[in-house]
Amino acid sequence: MTVPTRPRIRRTSRGFTLIEVMVVVGIIGILAAIAYPSYRDYVVRGRLVDATNGLSTMRADMERHFQDNRDYRTVGAFVTPCARNVGTRTFGDFVVTCSVGPTLTTYTLAATGGVGSVVNGFVLSVNELDQRSTVAPSGWTTCATRWITKKGDPCL
C-alpha cells in the first residue's frame, strides 16, 4: 500500500537577490556619471542666455541715451542705464555693471555670474563698438572676441 503524499508547495520569490540589486545600482551609477555633467552644461547654457539678453538690452538702452544726449553720462532727468538701481540691471543669475570711459563717448557693460550659482565665474562683456568678450571658468573657453555660450565652442 502506498502512502499518499502531499503535493509540494513551492516557495515564491519575495524580492531581489543581492546580485540583481548590485547590477541595478551599477547601471544607475554609470548613467549618473554620464548624464549629470551633460545636464549641468545644459543648465549653464540656458542661464548664459540671461547674460546675453541682458547685455543686449542694456546696450540698446545706452545707445538710445547716446542718441538723445551725445554722450553716456547722466544729465539732469536723463538717467543712463548705468545709473539705475541694481534690480533693473539683474538678469537671472547675472548682474550687469557698466563703466563710462573718460571721454564720455565710450562704455563697457559686463554681466557677472552670481556667486553660488551654476554660472559663477562667467563674465560676459560688450562695449559701444559691439566688441564682445567672455571670461569663463575652467573647462570653458575664454574668448576676447565673442560671447561663448556653449562648452567647447572655439574662440574664432
Protein Blocks (a to p, Z undefined) as FASTA:
>chain_A
ZZddddddddddebddfklmmmmmmmmmmmmmmmmmmmmmmmmmmmmmmmmmmmmmmmmm
mmmmmmmnopabdehjlccfklpcfklmcghjbccdddddfkopaccddddddehiakgo
iacdddfkopacddddehiacdfkbccfbehiacZZ
